[in-house]
Amino acid sequence: MAVLPKDVQRQIEKQSPKEIGKQLEKMTREKFEIIKNQMIDEFEEHPVTIELEAGEGAKNTSGTLSGYGNLFTFIGFPSGYDPLGEIRLRLNQTILKKIGFSKGKLNFITTEPTREALFKMTKFSDFRNDFEGSRSWLDGIETGISGLGFYLYIQGKEFETSRSGPAIQLRGGKKSESALGGGSTGGAILSQRTRYTRTSYISGILKRFREKVARLQNLKIK
């Protein structure tokens, strides 16, 4: 059996870790793209996303309003408003950045947004003059939004004072609803619809993404 010269052997030994690093990086990036696409698919297929995308005529597929009206009009988005565009863009901008290769592992970071960053991008005050401060509607979907007991939705009707078309907030409660013909609308002021139902949304999506990414840190070339 021919024996390689020592200088050639040393050259191969020097290149071996580098080649392993390249293979590991390639494998990690491929798996990362799968995980990223799963995150985006989960976001797009979530009942809240589907409901908000459907706009002011949507059904309450998320179940947050006990089936009455929809999130788009309850939150008070203006007709034609795109509440999810910035969130979708930011999720799609998530990438994997390599830091280095050591001890047989690829060190990297990922640039997915934090919940807090997304909350700053989704303030009620961005589209509602009656809101001040930093309250986020995206956070509200998960933690609760008040005012369901004063929310009136009539499909096909356009309220002159409403930014959302077929929905309006009743400042005077039951008396205001009665004046608008509440007996024939299904009535917003009913006990089963006075409490908003919280639901897991962006927090859960990001949590599951990070759990999967964390497992990539342990990848090794066998």
C-alpha positions in Angstrom: 0.0 0.0 0.0 1.4 3.4 -1.0 2.0 5.8 1.8 1.2 9.5 1.2 4.0 11.9 1.8 3.8 13.6 5.2 3.3 17.0 3.7 0.3 15.7 1.7 -1.2 14.0 4.8 -0.9 17.3 6.7 -2.6 19.2 3.9 -5.5 16.7 3.9 -5.9 16.9 7.7 -6.0 20.7 7.5 -8.7 20.6 4.8 -10.9 18.0 6.5 -12.4 20.2 9.2 -13.1 22.9 6.6 -14.9 20.4 4.4 -16.9 19.0 7.3 -17.8 22.6 8.2 -19.1 23.3 4.7 -21.2 20.1 4.7 -22.6 20.9 8.1 -23.4 24.5 7.1 -25.2 23.3 3.9 -27.2 20.7 5.8 -28.1 23.2 8.6 -29.2 25.9 6.1 -31.4 23.4 4.3 -33.1 22.3 7.5 -33.5 25.9 8.6 -35.3 26.8 5.4 -37.8 23.9 6.1 -38.3 25.2 9.6 -38.8 28.8 8.4 -41.3 27.7 5.8 -43.2 25.8 8.5 -43.4 28.9 10.6 -44.7 31.0 7.7 -47.2 28.3 6.8 -48.4 28.1 10.4 -48.9 31.9 10.3 -50.8 31.9 7.0 -53.0 29.0 8.0 -53.9 30.3 11.5 -57.6 31.0 12.0 -56.8 34.6 13.1 -54.7 35.2 9.9 -57.5 33.8 7.7 -60.1 35.9 9.5 -58.2 39.2 9.3 -57.3 38.5 5.6 -61.0 38.2 4.8 -61.5 41.8 5.9 -64.8 43.4 7.1 -67.0 40.7 5.7 -65.2 37.8 7.4 -66.7 35.2 9.7 -65.3 34.8 13.2 -63.3 31.7 12.3 -61.0 32.3 15.3 -63.8 31.9 17.8 -62.6 35.0 19.7 -65.9 36.8 19.5 -68.2 33.8 20.1 -68.9 33.7 16.4 -70.4 37.2 16.3 -69.0 39.7 13.7 -65.3 39.4 13.0 -61.9 40.6 14.3 -61.3 43.0 11.5 -64.2 45.2 12.3 -64.1 44.6 16.1 -60.5 45.8 16.3 -61.6 48.8 14.1 -59.3 48.5 11.0 -60.4 50.9 8.3 -61.9 49.4 5.1 -59.1 48.2 2.8 -56.5 48.2 5.6 -53.8 45.5 5.5 -53.0 44.6 9.1 -50.8 41.7 8.3 -48.5 43.0 5.6 -45.7 44.2 7.9 -45.8 41.0 10.0 -45.7 38.8 7.0 -42.8 40.8 5.6 -40.8 40.6 8.8 -41.3 36.8 9.2 -40.1 36.3 5.6 -37.0 38.4 6.3 -35.8 35.8 8.9 -32.4 34.4 7.9 -29.7 32.2 9.4 -26.3 33.9 10.0 -23.2 31.8 10.5 -20.9 32.8 13.3 -18.3 30.0 12.9 -17.5 26.3 13.1 -15.9 24.8 16.3 -15.8 21.4 18.0 -17.7 19.8 15.2 -20.7 22.2 15.4 -21.9 25.2 13.4 -22.4 28.3 15.5 -25.1 30.6 14.2 -27.9 33.0 15.0 -31.3 33.5 13.4 -33.0 36.9 12.8 -36.7 36.1 13.5 -38.6 39.0 15.1 -39.3 39.0 18.8 -42.9 39.3 20.1 -42.1 42.8 21.4 -40.8 44.0 18.1 -44.0 42.8 16.4 -46.1 44.5 19.1 -44.4 47.8 18.4 -45.3 47.4 14.7 -49.0 46.8 15.5 -50.4 49.6 17.6 -54.0 50.6 17.7 -52.9 54.2 17.4 -51.6 53.6 13.9 -55.1 53.5 12.5 -57.4 54.7 15.4 -57.4 58.3 16.6 -59.2 57.3 19.7 -56.2 55.2 20.9 -53.1 56.6 22.5 -49.9 55.0 23.8 -48.3 51.7 22.8 -51.2 49.2 23.1 -50.8 46.5 20.4 -53.8 44.8 18.8 -51.5 41.8 18.0 -50.8 41.5 21.7 -54.5 42.0 22.4 -55.5 39.0 20.3 -53.6 36.9 22.8 -54.2 38.7 26.0 -57.7 40.1 25.5 -59.4 43.2 24.0 -62.2 44.9 25.8 -65.4 46.4 24.3 -67.1 43.3 22.9 -70.3 44.3 24.9 -70.5 47.5 22.9 -69.7 46.1 19.5 -72.5 46.0 16.9 -72.0 44.2 13.6 -74.7 44.1 10.8 -73.5 42.3 7.7 -74.2 44.3 4.6 -74.8 47.5 6.4 -72.6 50.6 6.1 -72.5 52.9 9.2 -71.7 56.4 8.2 -69.6 57.0 11.3 -67.8 53.7 11.1 -64.3 53.3 9.8 -65.0 49.6 9.3 -68.2 49.6 7.4 -70.7 47.1 8.9 -69.6 47.5 12.5 -69.8 50.2 15.1 -69.0 50.7 18.8 -72.0 51.6 20.8 -71.1 54.3 23.3 -74.5 54.0 25.1 -74.6 50.2 25.5 -78.1 48.6 25.2 -79.9 51.9 24.8 -77.8 52.7 21.7 -78.4 49.3 20.3 -82.1 49.5 20.8 -82.1 52.8 18.9 -80.4 51.1 16.0 -82.9 48.2 15.9 -81.0 45.8 18.1 -83.9 43.4 18.4 -83.5 42.5 14.7 -79.7 42.4 14.5 -78.9 39.5 16.8 -77.9 41.9 19.5 -74.3 42.6 20.5 -75.2 43.2 24.1 -75.7 39.6 25.2 -74.0 37.9 28.1 -72.3 35.2 25.9 -70.7 37.9 23.8 -69.5 40.4 26.5 -66.2 38.6 27.0 -63.4 38.3 24.4 -61.9 34.8 24.2 -58.1 34.9 24.1 -56.2 32.7 21.7 -52.6 31.7 21.1 -51.3 33.4 17.9 -47.9 34.9 17.1 -46.3 34.0 20.4 -47.0 30.3 19.9 -45.8 30.4 16.3 -42.5 32.0 17.3 -42.0 29.7 20.3 -42.3 26.6 18.1 -40.0 28.0 15.5 -37.3 28.7 18.1 -37.6 25.2 19.6 -37.0 23.7 16.2 -34.1 26.0 15.5 -32.5 25.2 18.9 -32.3 21.5 17.9 -30.3 22.5 14.8 -27.5 23.6 17.2 -26.8 19.9 17.9 -26.4 18.8 14.2 -23.2 16.9 13.4 -21.7 15.2 10.4 -21.6 11.5 11.1 
